[in-house]
Amino acid sequence: MPTPPASPRAARSLAVVNEEIRALLTSGGLVSPEGRRRYEELLVEWAAAVRGDVTEAA
């Protein structure tokens, strides 16, 4: 029996994602490989939030 796809994570607001990116940058968190991966994940989430804001505005 195939496993059902994972339920999508609820989208966070652009402001929340932006705040997490800023916190990562100001804490020096990009130094570690984990920090760089998290930054890349946040950028993807940020881009999706921007697209969502544009869609809602239209």
N, C-alpha and C positions, 0 to 999 in steps of 0.2 A: 504494500500500500504506500503510495507516494506521500511524502510529508507536505503539508500545506505551506505555502510561502509565508515567510515571516511577515507579521503585520507591520505596515509602514509606521515609522516613528512620527509622532505628531510634529508638524512643522513649527519651529519656533519663530518668533518675530524677528525682523531684521535688527531691531534695537538690541535684543538679547544676544544674538549671534555677534553683532558688532562689539558689544561690551566684552564678550569672552575673547574675541580676537585682540582687543586692546589690552586686556589683562594679561594675555599670554605674551604680547610684545613688550609690555612695560616690566614684566617680571623676569625678563631674560630667558623665557621658556623655550626660545627657538634654538638654544645651544644644543640640547639633547636630540637624538634621533626621534624619540617619542614626541617631543615638542614640535618638531618639524612635521611629523605625520599628523598630529592634532591640528596644526595650522592649516595643512592641506585639506583636511576634512572640514574644517570651519569655513575655508574659502568656498568649497563646493556647496555647503549649506547656506552660506551668505548669498551666493549667486542664485540659488533656488529661491531664497527669500526675496531677493530683488525682483526676480521674474514674477513671483506671486504678487508683490506690491504693484507691479506694472499691470498685471492682469486684473487686479481688483480696481485699479484706477480707470481702466478702459471701459 
